[in-house]
Amino acid sequence: MRGFARSISARRIVAEPLLALTDIRAGYGSAVVLDGVSLEMPANSSLAVLGRNGVGKSTLLLTIMGFTDVKRGVIAWRGRDITRAPSHRRALDGIAWVAQEREIFPSLSVEENLTVASRPGRWDLAAAYELFPRLQERRRNRGNHLSGGEQQMLAVARALMTNPALLLLDEPLEGLAPIIVEELTEAIRRMAADEGTALVLVEQHSDIALSLTENAIVMERGTIVYRAPSRELLDDQATLDRFIGLRIDDSATGTTSSLPGSDEI
């Protein structure tokens, strides 16, 4: 009986990852940006992608969505090879992407933006408006009549309306007023807690990104150089300073701060 139990234990089924990248080398034309990138995303998980500007964080998301030239490696979605699949097929399969540029439809109303590509599921108009009450107040306004923060909320809500299994967010807090950052941060926190959506978050605000996610990777020169649980990395200021920020002293206040790099790819 004990031998039988050990046999069953040895054959435990390991859950298949939602998304898996294996030894990815990718870029644009002849230019290589990512090299040797491997990672796995379980269903319903959340991942922060950190690093100085220009190290390939945005290119990683673009590669997952199918917008780069993959020269080596495999991208698997629910166990199926999608390395050569077009971006629209990946979207239909359940991967949604919110670009830095937001890319809303300026001539459509808020409500039209939300419903133009919506699919049945947990995220409908009522859920979107509950997450972003500002959008309900502005539902009849055209996209180009919204503030930058409202456009970002609309871009995120529109992606959710496709009811994805995986949501890719590319620096959603960039250039926004503090009050809007707070609102979006709380919304992302709720999304990360939602059992139906996995999340990959690229964000310069490393403290916010780590507080919102379960796990984190740090990138340098197109490769992953560090992996850790987000909470562990959040408490490791020395590692954050080494990989992400340049630590400087402010002689006037006696405090220190971290400065990010520049020129994001």
MOTA-V328712 format. One record per backbone hydrogen bond with DSSP energy under -1.0 kcal/mol. CO is the residue of the C=O (numbers start at 1). NH is the residue of the N-H. E is the energy in kcal/mol with one decimal. If there is no record, write none. Layout:
BEGIN
co = <CO	CO>
nh = <NH	NH>
e = <E	E>
END
This chain:
BEGIN
co = <1	2	3	4	5	6	9	18	19	20	21	22	24	25	25	26	26	27	28	31	34	37	39	41	41	42	45	46	47	48	49	50	52	55	56	57	58	59	60	61	62	69	72	74	75	76	77	80	82	86	87	88	89	90	91	94	94	96	98	99	101	105	106	108	109	110	111	112	124	125	126	127	128	132	133	134	136	138	139	141	142	143	147	148	149	150	151	152	153	154	155	156	157	159	160	161	165	166	167	168	169	171	173	177	178	179	180	181	182	183	184	185	186	187	188	189	194	198	199	200	201	202	204	205	206	207	208	214	215	216	217	218	218	220	222	223	226	228	229	230	231	233	236	237	238	239	240	240	246	248	250	255	257	259>
nh = <5	6	7	8	9	10	12	78	41	76	39	74	37	71	72	33	34	69	31	28	26	24	21	18	19	45	199	215	201	217	203	219	55	222	60	61	62	63	64	65	67	27	25	22	82	20	80	77	85	90	91	92	93	95	94	165	166	168	170	102	103	108	144	143	113	114	115	116	128	129	130	131	132	135	137	138	139	141	111	110	145	146	151	152	153	154	155	156	157	158	159	160	161	162	163	119	198	96	200	98	202	174	176	181	182	183	184	185	186	187	188	189	190	191	192	193	197	167	47	169	49	171	206	209	210	211	212	230	48	228	50	225	226	223	35	220	218	216	233	234	235	236	240	241	242	243	244	245	259	257	254	250	248	246>
e = <-2.3	-2.5	-1.9	-2.1	-2.4	-2.2	-1.3	-2.9	-3.2	-3.1	-1.9	-1.8	-2.1	-3.0	-1.4	-2.5	-2.7	-2.9	-2.2	-1.7	-1.6	-2.8	-3.1	-1.7	-1.8	-1.4	-2.2	-1.8	-3.1	-2.5	-1.0	-2.6	-1.0	-1.9	-1.8	-1.4	-2.5	-2.2	-2.1	-2.0	-3.1	-1.6	-2.3	-2.6	-3.1	-2.4	-1.7	-3.0	-1.4	-1.6	-2.2	-2.1	-1.7	-2.0	-1.1	-2.2	-2.1	-2.9	-2.1	-1.4	-2.6	-1.0	-1.9	-2.4	-2.7	-1.9	-1.8	-1.7	-2.6	-2.7	-1.8	-2.0	-2.3	-1.4	-1.8	-1.4	-1.2	-1.9	-2.2	-1.8	-1.9	-1.3	-2.5	-1.9	-2.1	-2.4	-2.4	-2.2	-2.8	-2.8	-1.7	-2.2	-1.8	-1.3	-2.5	-2.5	-2.9	-2.8	-2.5	-2.9	-2.9	-1.3	-1.6	-2.5	-2.2	-1.7	-2.9	-2.7	-2.1	-2.0	-2.8	-2.3	-1.9	-2.2	-2.9	-1.4	-1.1	-2.5	-2.7	-2.9	-2.9	-2.8	-1.8	-2.6	-2.6	-1.5	-1.1	-2.1	-2.6	-2.0	-2.8	-2.7	-1.2	-1.8	-2.3	-2.5	-2.4	-2.4	-2.2	-2.5	-1.3	-1.4	-1.9	-2.7	-2.0	-2.3	-2.7	-1.4	-1.2	-1.3	-2.9	-2.9	-1.8	-1.8>
END
